[in-house]
Amino acid sequence: ELAHRYTPFLLFDVFSSKLFHDRGDDSKHFLSYVVVGHAENSFIHSRLIYCKNECGDFVFVMDKLMDKTGKLKQVLRLKSDIKFEKQHTTTYLDNNYCENRRHFERRTKELECVTDHLLSTGVISRKHLDAYPVTAFMDSTLTNDTNCGSNRNSEVLALINRSTAPFLGIDSVGVHLHCYVTRQQDSSIIHDKNCQRK
């Protein structure tokens, strides 16, 4: 039942996509994608699909990709991700640090537009100051090459506002340190920027 209620949110994985050149003019391109979250279908069609970036282009598109079992699966993707993927099918992306960095920043900016959209439509009441890393779920690689698996599940693919992360099913768990205690000659000293030392 949950599989019918939620759609995987995928990012193009530039770190584990590989490009093999066949003999001659043709090339064989193996693309890899990672699941970074799951969005509720009703929320996608009522809110997310209408998000636009600063240029007025839609941020998200619904797409279909083949999973490891050979079945077509409906997925949610960033439109900028698809553009990036199409523009770089003839280069080794792993070695192009500057371009990958620019795409990281582009993704982060697109996700910030999602936060603005949710704020303007009253879904969220405010932006948090926390930016959370967007990483792949474990064993979540989707690829059209059975030999190409992602071993870089800890790679940060973008940053997302803490307020927005839950709506895309992105991990938003964090730890806040408010104070810490040290022992000094059997007396406790509490260190906190908001409280006096005792």
C-alpha positions, 0 to 999 in steps of 0.5 A: 500500500505504501508503494502506491502512496509514495513516489521515489525522488531520484537524483542523477548520480554523477559520481557512479555514472560511467561512460564507455566508448565503443569502437567507432563514433557511437558511445555506450552511456551507462547512467546511475540514479539514486533515491534520496527520498519519497514524496506522497503522490497526492502532495506531488500532484497538489503542490510539488509539481507546481513549484517553479524556479527563479526563471519560471521553469518547473522544478520537478517532472514526473519521469519513468526509469527502469529499475534493477528488475527491468520494470519501468517505475514512476519517479520524481526528478529535478528538471535541472537534473535531466538537463545536466544529464543530457548535456554531459553524456559525452564526458567523464563526469567523475573527473569534472569537479568544477562542473559537478560543483556547479550542479551541486549548487544548482540543485541546492538553489532549485530545492531552495525554490521549493522551500519558497513555494511551500512557504508562499502557499502556507504549507510551512510557516517559516524557513529554518536556519538549518541546511541538511545534506541530501544523500542517497538511501542505502542500496538505492541505486537505479541504473541501466547497467547491472555492473554499475552500483553506487558505493558512495551513499555518503556523497552529499548531492545537494543541501535542503532546508530543514523545513522542506526535507520531510515533504520530499521524504529526505532524512532530516534527523539532526542533533543540537548541542545546547550545553556540555558539562565538565568535571573540575574538582568534584564540581560541575561546570555547565558551558552554555552561551545562553546560561551563566556559568555555575 
